[in-house]
Amino acid sequence: MPIPLAIIIPSVISGLAAGALTLVGRALIGLGIAVFTYKGVTTALDLILDQVKNLLTGLPPEICAISSMLQVDVCISILFSAYAASLALGGLTGDTVKRWGIK
């Protein structure tokens, strides 16, 4: 008699665990809580950086000289590096970021 119970009990427990996860997921959706996935983060970051570079190269020579003295290019580089580091520390794996939010 103990052998059939040893086979049946783990399957019942795994079935209950799967059902509980589904129930919890449905309860969170019912409350309006969801996980949002943002894809293409590095692509968007590269696109924005290219756009900033294009806008800076189209400036008049006087403005370029002043921005060179003020090291605007270094400032932009620092900002984009900090944003990329923030994404990396926030759990960016590959090209996807997942965040909890309220719908």
C-alpha positions in Angstrom: 0.0 0.0 0.0 2.8 2.6 0.7 4.2 2.3 -2.9 1.0 3.6 -4.7 0.8 6.4 -2.2 4.4 7.3 -2.9 3.5 7.7 -6.5 0.1 9.5 -6.0 1.1 12.1 -3.3 3.8 13.9 -5.4 1.5 14.2 -8.4 -1.3 15.6 -6.2 1.0 18.1 -4.6 2.4 19.2 -8.0 -1.1 19.5 -9.4 -2.1 21.7 -6.4 1.0 23.9 -6.8 0.3 24.4 -10.5 -3.4 25.3 -9.7 -2.3 27.7 -6.9 0.1 29.5 -9.3 -2.7 29.9 -11.9 -5.1 31.1 -9.2 -2.6 33.7 -7.9 -1.9 34.9 -11.5 -5.6 35.3 -12.1 -6.0 37.2 -8.8 -3.2 39.6 -9.7 -4.7 40.2 -13.2 -8.1 40.7 -11.6 -6.6 43.3 -9.2 -5.0 45.1 -12.2 -1.4 44.2 -11.4 0.7 43.0 -14.3 4.3 42.6 -15.5 5.2 44.8 -18.4 7.9 43.8 -20.8 9.9 46.4 -22.7 11.8 45.1 -25.7 14.3 46.8 -27.9 15.8 48.9 -25.2 19.3 48.9 -26.5 18.1 49.5 -30.1 16.1 52.5 -28.8 19.1 53.8 -26.9 21.4 53.5 -29.9 18.7 55.3 -32.1 18.4 58.2 -29.6 22.2 58.5 -29.4 22.5 58.6 -33.2 19.8 61.3 -33.4 21.6 63.4 -30.8 24.8 63.1 -32.8 23.1 64.1 -36.0 21.5 67.1 -34.3 24.8 68.3 -32.8 26.7 68.0 -36.2 24.1 70.3 -37.8 24.8 73.2 -35.5 26.5 76.4 -36.7 30.3 76.5 -36.3 30.1 79.1 -33.5 27.8 76.9 -31.4 30.0 73.9 -32.1 33.0 75.8 -30.8 31.2 76.8 -27.6 29.9 73.3 -27.1 33.4 71.9 -27.6 34.7 74.3 -24.9 31.9 73.2 -22.6 32.5 69.6 -23.4 28.9 68.9 -24.2 30.0 65.7 -26.0 31.5 64.3 -22.8 28.3 65.2 -20.9 26.1 63.4 -23.4 28.5 60.4 -23.2 28.2 60.3 -19.4 24.4 60.6 -19.5 24.0 57.7 -22.0 26.6 55.6 -20.1 24.8 56.1 -16.8 21.4 55.2 -18.4 22.9 52.0 -19.9 24.5 51.1 -16.5 21.1 51.7 -14.8 19.4 49.4 -17.2 22.1 46.8 -16.7 21.7 47.0 -12.9 18.0 46.9 -13.2 17.9 43.5 -14.7 18.4 44.0 -18.4 19.1 40.6 -19.8 19.5 40.5 -23.5 17.2 43.2 -24.9 14.3 43.0 -22.5 13.3 44.8 -19.3 10.4 43.5 -17.1 8.7 45.8 -14.6 5.7 45.3 -12.2 3.0 47.9 -12.8 -0.7 48.6 -12.4 -3.0 48.5 -15.4 
